[in-house]
């Protein structure tokens, strides 16, 4: 019986510690904005999860306090328009920083309408793979992003504001 009691002691201490200190809410630090230009959309059709489409990423710009550069052409955004009005995005594309380093971005985002049917802001969780060097900070930590549609219908685009979670 003694080993069980000793094993339970650290769990009890963690529980006491967790209840005695409130968690500090995360702080979002602006990292950069990517203005992503979009190409044609390919309607894939209905799947068991909803309507699918594939949108080409054709380029764009990156500017912000932590990163400057360009969005490289050749990426894609795999979209799902699901039941209940939910929209899910899975994008995979490359950035080229102003120092010449190429950074892979994989972003998953989702937005579902509220009870009144209003579509909320699209929020994503980008992950980065950057080469070692000046932009290696992107390889660690957590990030969130807001995604909004561009304002020029003649040039389809989205603006992705990326924040580092502190």
N, C-alpha and C positions, 0 to 999 in steps of 0.2 A: 504493500500500500504506500509506503514512503516514496518510491519513485514517482508515483502518480501525483502526489501532493507537490513534490518539488517541480515536476513538469508543469503543473498548473500555475505555479507561482509567477513565472514570467508573463503568462497570458493575463493574469489578474493585474499585474503591475502595468502592462500595456493598456488595459481597459481603464484603470484608474488615471493613467497619464492622459489618455485620449479624452476623458471626460473633464479633466481639470484644466485643460488648455484649449481654447477655441482655435480652430484652424484659421490661418491667415488667408484671406481670399487672394486669388491670383491677381497680378497686375499685368496689364497688356501694354507692351512697349512697341510703338510703331517701328516696323522694320523697313518696309518698302511698299510701293504700289506697282503692280504690273498691269499695264494697259495691253490687253491681249486681243489681237485682231483675229476675227473668225472668218473661215471660208465657207464653202457650201456645206449644207447639211444633207446627210444620206439617211433617208427614212428606212430603218431596218424592218419595222413592222411590229406586230404584237407578239409578246413573249408571255410566258406564264406570270411574270412579274409586272407586266405593263408594256406600254409602247416604248420602243427603243429607237434612238437616232445616234448618228455619229457625226460630230462636227469637227472639221479640220481647223487646226490652229496655224495661222499663216504668218505670224510675226508679232511685233509689238515693242513696247519700251518698258524699262524698269527704272524707277527713280525713288529714292527715299533716303532716310538718314543712315541706313546700314548697308545699302546695296544700290548700285547703278549699273545699267547695261541694257541688254535687248532680249526680247523673247525670240527664240529662233523658230523659223518655219519648220513644219514637219510633225508637230505634236497633234494630239487629238483629245476630244472630250466625248466620252461615252455617256449618253444621257438616258435616263429612265423617267417616264411620266407614268407614275403608278396610280393605283386605285386611291380614291379619296383626294386626289389633287396633289399628292406628294411628288416632288421632283428630286431626283438624285443625280449627282454628277460624279464621274470618275475621269479625271484628266491626267494626262501624262505628257510632259513637254520639257523642253530645255531652255535655260537662260544662259546668256553669255555675258558675264560680268565685264566691267570696263577694264579689268586687268587681264582679260582673255580667258579666264577659267570658265569652263562649261559646267553648269549645275543642273542636275535632273530634279524635276518637281513632279510629285505624284500627289494629287489633291482629291480628297473625297469630301463631298458636300451634300447637304440635304436641307430641304425646306418643305414643311407641310402647312396647309392652311389651318387657321385657328377655328374655333367653333362658329364664328361668323362668316367663314369662308375667305377671310383676308389672308393673302400670302405673306408670310413673314420674310425677313431678310434671309438670304441664303448664307449659311455659315459653313465653312470648310475646315478641314484639318490637314494642311499640307505637310508633306515630309520631303526632305531634301537630301540629295547625295552630292556633295561638293568635293573637289579634290583637296588634298592637304594644302595648306597655305593660307592666304589672306581670308578666304571665305569658308574655312573649315568650321567656323562657329555654327554654320547652318546644319551640320551633321549631328548636333546634340541639342537637347532641350525640346520644348514643346512649342507649337505654333498654332494659331488659329487665323482664319481669314474670313473676310466678308466679301461677297461677290455681288456686284451690281451691273446691270446692263448699261451698255454705252448709250450715249444720247444722239448719235448720228446714224439714222436708219440706212443711209447710203453706204456706210462702212461698219458692218456689224462688229461689235467688240464687247468685251466685259472688262470691268476694272476690279482687280483683286487686291484688296488691302490686307497685307500680311502683318501680323503682330507676334512678337516673341513673348511667351508667357514667362513672367518672373515670379 
